[in-house]
Amino acid sequence: MDERDGESSGGERARTNRELYASLHSSAEFQTLRRRYRAFAFPATAAFLGWYLLYVVLSNWAGGFMSIRVVGNVNVALVLGLLQFVSTFVIAWLYARHAERELDPIARRLEQLYDEAIGR
């Protein structure tokens, strides 16, 4: 076997992998996977960014409101700031649940198709 044979088989393998990826990427299952991911990720990101920006705006331009004491020395700003952390963990939990139910089964099927195609 000379060097050109090794190069051509490597080139053929790369072309075959590109074709395999292209076929998986264009499959209905992959498109469903992307649609379901985006259906969660985009609204969740927009909601969180809106909530965060509301906190920043209130902190900058509604100082009187943010300094209202709720209990003892705990004011509205502190409560809303702590709720930022709570909302982060809630979104992460919701995403994990969404991924497990809606994304992982499709991803496993696509991985199985890939493995079968490459002979694993």
C-alpha positions in Angstrom: 0.0 0.0 0.0 1.5 3.3 -1.0 0.9 6.7 0.7 -1.7 7.8 -1.8 -3.9 4.8 -1.0 -3.9 5.8 2.7 -4.7 9.4 1.8 -7.5 8.4 -0.5 -9.2 6.1 2.1 -8.9 8.9 4.7 -10.4 11.3 2.2 -13.2 8.9 1.4 -13.8 8.4 5.1 -14.0 12.1 5.7 -16.4 12.5 2.7 -18.5 9.7 4.0 -18.6 11.2 7.5 -19.6 14.6 6.0 -22.4 12.9 4.0 -23.5 11.0 7.1 -23.6 14.2 9.2 -25.4 16.0 6.4 -28.1 13.3 6.1 -28.6 13.2 9.9 -28.7 17.0 10.0 -31.4 17.1 7.4 -33.4 14.3 8.9 -36.9 15.0 10.3 -35.8 13.8 13.7 -32.9 16.2 13.9 -35.1 19.1 12.8 -37.6 18.1 15.6 -34.8 18.0 18.1 -33.7 21.5 17.1 -37.3 22.8 17.2 -38.0 21.4 20.6 -34.7 22.7 22.0 -35.3 26.2 20.6 -38.9 26.1 21.8 -37.6 26.0 25.4 -34.3 27.8 25.2 -35.3 31.0 23.4 -38.4 31.8 25.5 -36.5 30.8 28.8 -33.6 33.0 27.8 -35.8 36.0 26.9 -37.8 35.6 30.1 -34.7 35.5 32.3 -33.0 38.4 30.5 -36.1 40.4 30.9 -36.4 39.6 34.6 -32.7 40.4 35.1 -33.0 43.7 33.2 -36.0 44.6 35.2 -34.0 44.1 38.4 -31.2 46.3 37.0 -33.6 49.1 35.9 -35.4 49.1 39.2 -32.0 49.2 41.0 -30.9 52.2 39.0 -34.1 54.2 38.6 -36.5 53.1 41.4 -34.3 53.4 44.4 -37.2 54.4 46.6 -39.1 51.3 45.7 -36.1 49.0 46.1 -35.3 50.4 49.5 -38.7 49.6 51.0 -38.2 47.3 54.0 -40.1 44.0 53.8 -39.1 42.5 57.1 -36.5 44.0 59.5 -33.5 45.1 57.4 -34.5 43.0 54.4 -35.6 45.3 51.6 -37.2 44.8 48.2 -33.8 44.9 46.4 -32.5 42.0 48.5 -35.6 39.9 48.0 -35.5 40.5 44.2 -31.7 39.9 44.1 -32.1 36.5 45.9 -35.0 35.7 43.6 -32.5 36.0 40.7 -30.7 33.0 42.1 -33.9 31.1 42.7 -35.1 31.7 39.1 -31.7 30.5 37.7 -32.0 27.2 39.5 -35.7 26.8 38.5 -34.8 27.4 34.9 -32.0 24.8 35.1 -34.3 22.3 36.7 -37.0 22.9 34.1 -34.5 22.6 31.3 -33.2 19.3 32.7 -36.7 18.0 32.9 -37.5 19.2 29.4 -34.3 17.7 28.0 -35.0 14.3 29.6 -38.6 14.1 28.3 -38.4 15.8 24.9 -34.8 15.9 23.7 -32.9 12.9 25.0 -35.1 10.2 23.4 -34.6 11.8 20.0 -30.8 12.4 20.6 -30.5 8.7 21.5 -32.2 7.6 18.3 -30.0 9.9 16.3 -26.9 8.5 18.1 -28.1 5.0 17.3 -28.5 5.8 13.7 -25.0 7.3 13.6 -23.5 4.3 15.4 -25.2 1.9 13.0 -24.0 3.9 10.0 -20.4 3.8 11.1 -20.5 0.2 12.2 -20.2 0.6 16.0 
